[in-house]
Amino acid sequence: MPELSCTARRIGDYESRTEEYELAFTVDDAPPNILRIKYQAARAYEINAALEACTEAAREAIAKARPDLAQKPTDGSLFQLSWKTLQSAKYEEGAPKTRALEL
């Protein structure tokens, strides 16, 4: 079964209230779909906008590698994959963290 992998690493100033991340979404051996996001942790609307961009980037990565599976995962599951990956990388000071979702 193919998997969507999400790798996140925090970039920018680790002490800032503005959080910046670089995410890479990959399916199988396809080239990664890279996305950079930035949000202020106290602003829910910025977090939601960043996660919506992650959902779109993840779906694009799936569509490039496996068009037949592009609509299979729900937006909610892609949203959660992105959020959980970001949270795991939050305090790692640039070290990448990866999570996967079975398609």
N, C-alpha and C positions, 0 to 999 in steps of 0.2 A: 504494500500500500504506500503510495507517495506521501511525503510529509512537506509541510510548509515550515521552514525554519526562520526564526526571527532572532537576529543577533543585534544587541544594543550595546552601545558604549557611551558613557557620558563624556562630553567635550566641554570646553569653555572653563570658566571659573567655578570650581567646585564649592566655593563658599558663597556664591551669589544666590539671591532669591530667584533669579531667572535660571531655569534649568535648560540645558541644551544637550541634545542627543543625536547620535548618528545611528540609524537602523538599517539593517540589510535583510531583505526578505528573499529567500531562495526556495526553489522547488527542485528536487533531484539535483542534477548537475548543471542546471541553467545558470547563466550569469545573474548575480544578485541585483535586485532592485533597491537602490540606495536612497534613503530619505533623511533629511536633517530637519529636526523640529526644535522649537524653542517655546517655552511657556513660563509664566510666573506661577509658582506652586499655589499661591493664594487665590488665583483667578480660575474658577471652575470652567468658565467659558473658553479660556485659552487652552486648558487641558483637553476639553472636549473637542475643540477644533483640531488640536494636534493629533488626537486619537482617531478622528475621522480621516485625517490625511494618512495616517498609518493604515487604516482599513482599506483605503483606496490603493495605496502602494502595495499592500499585501495581495489584493485582488488582481492588480496588474501583473504581479510576479506569477501568480497562478495561471492567469490567462496566457502569458507568454510561454510558459512551460507545458501546461496542460489545459488547453482551451475547453476541453470537455468537463473539467472540474471547476471552472472559474466561478460558477454560481453556487457550488455545493456548500462551502462553509457559510454560516450566517454572519451578518455584520457583527452581531454580538460576540461570536466566538473569535473573530479577527480582532475586535476591539479589546477583548480580554487578553488575548495572546500578547498584543502590543503592550498593554498596561502592565501585565505581570512581568514581562521582560524588562520594561523600563524600570520598574520598582526593584528588580533584582540587580540592576546595574547602577542604581542611584548612588550608593556609597562605595563603589569600587574604584573611584578615581581613575577612570579611563579603561579599566580592564573590561573586555567584552563578556557579556553573558548571553547565552543562547537558550531558547525554548523552542519547542516544536508542536505542531498541530497535525494530526493525521487527517489526510484528505480522504 
